[in-house]
Amino acid sequence: HAKELESAKKAHSDEVATLKNDLEKLRGEVDSKDGAIDSLQSQVKSMQEEHTVVVAKHEKDGSTMRDMLASQKDDLSSELSNTRELHAKELESAKKAHSDEVATLKNDLEKLRGEVDSKDGAIDSLQSQVKSMQEEHTVVVAKHEKDGSTMRDMLASQKDFLSNAREVHAKELES
């Protein structure tokens, strides 16, 4: 019985020693795993911080770019609006200049038409006057020719009379 007890104690002692040895190995493994966990947790924390920094920088850059784009859009909208306004003013100015020029030309045209009408009236009047003077001239020339003919006849008649009177006078002198 003592042997059995001894044997049981030895078996128990061996088993306890084996279990303690296994326990020590497992504690070492747990400690090693705790170290790996700490290292991984530290790495995760570092990556989270880096991610936070990258995200914050990305958000800041994105915000800056959005602000720049909005500013450029505002600048372009303003420039486009100014260009449209300038073009509208230039177009309005060109239309007014064209309208003024057309009005001036129409006015000049009306004046010239008035002058043409006036000159047509003067021409008609002068042509009528010329025709009247030509008719009067024709009447005067005809009267002058008639009077000239009458005078020539009278002169011839007086010449004949004088000639006859001279002949009569000469005959009277001879007698």
Rosetta blueprint (number, residue, H / E / L):
1 H L
2 A H
3 K H
4 E H
5 L H
6 E H
7 S H
8 A H
9 K H
10 K H
11 A H
12 H H
13 S H
14 D H
15 E H
16 V H
17 A H
18 T H
19 L H
20 K H
21 N H
22 D H
23 L H
24 E H
25 K H
26 L H
27 R H
28 G H
29 E H
30 V H
31 D H
32 S H
33 K H
34 D H
35 G H
36 A H
37 I H
38 D H
39 S H
40 L H
41 Q H
42 S H
43 Q H
44 V H
45 K H
46 S H
47 M H
48 Q H
49 E H
50 E H
51 H H
52 T H
53 V H
54 V H
55 V H
56 A H
57 K H
58 H H
59 E H
60 K H
61 D H
62 G H
63 S H
64 T H
65 M H
66 R H
67 D H
68 M H
69 L H
70 A H
71 S H
72 Q H
73 K H
74 D H
75 D H
76 L H
77 S H
78 S H
79 E H
80 L H
81 S H
82 N H
83 T H
84 R H
85 E H
86 L H
87 H H
88 A H
89 K H
90 E H
91 L H
92 E H
93 S H
94 A H
95 K H
96 K H
97 A H
98 H H
99 S H
100 D H
101 E H
102 V H
103 A H
104 T H
105 L H
106 K H
107 N H
108 D H
109 L H
110 E H
111 K H
112 L H
113 R H
114 G H
115 E H
116 V H
117 D H
118 S H
119 K H
120 D H
121 G H
122 A H
123 I H
124 D H
125 S H
126 L H
127 Q H
128 S H
129 Q H
130 V H
131 K H
132 S H
133 M H
134 Q H
135 E H
136 E H
137 H H
138 T H
139 V H
140 V H
141 V H
142 A H
143 K H
144 H H
145 E H
146 K H
147 D H
148 G H
149 S H
150 T H
151 M H
152 R H
153 D H
154 M H
155 L H
156 A H
157 S H
158 Q H
159 K H
160 D H
161 F H
162 L H
163 S H
164 N H
165 A H
166 R H
167 E H
168 V H
169 H H
170 A H
171 K H
172 E H
173 L H
174 E H
175 S L
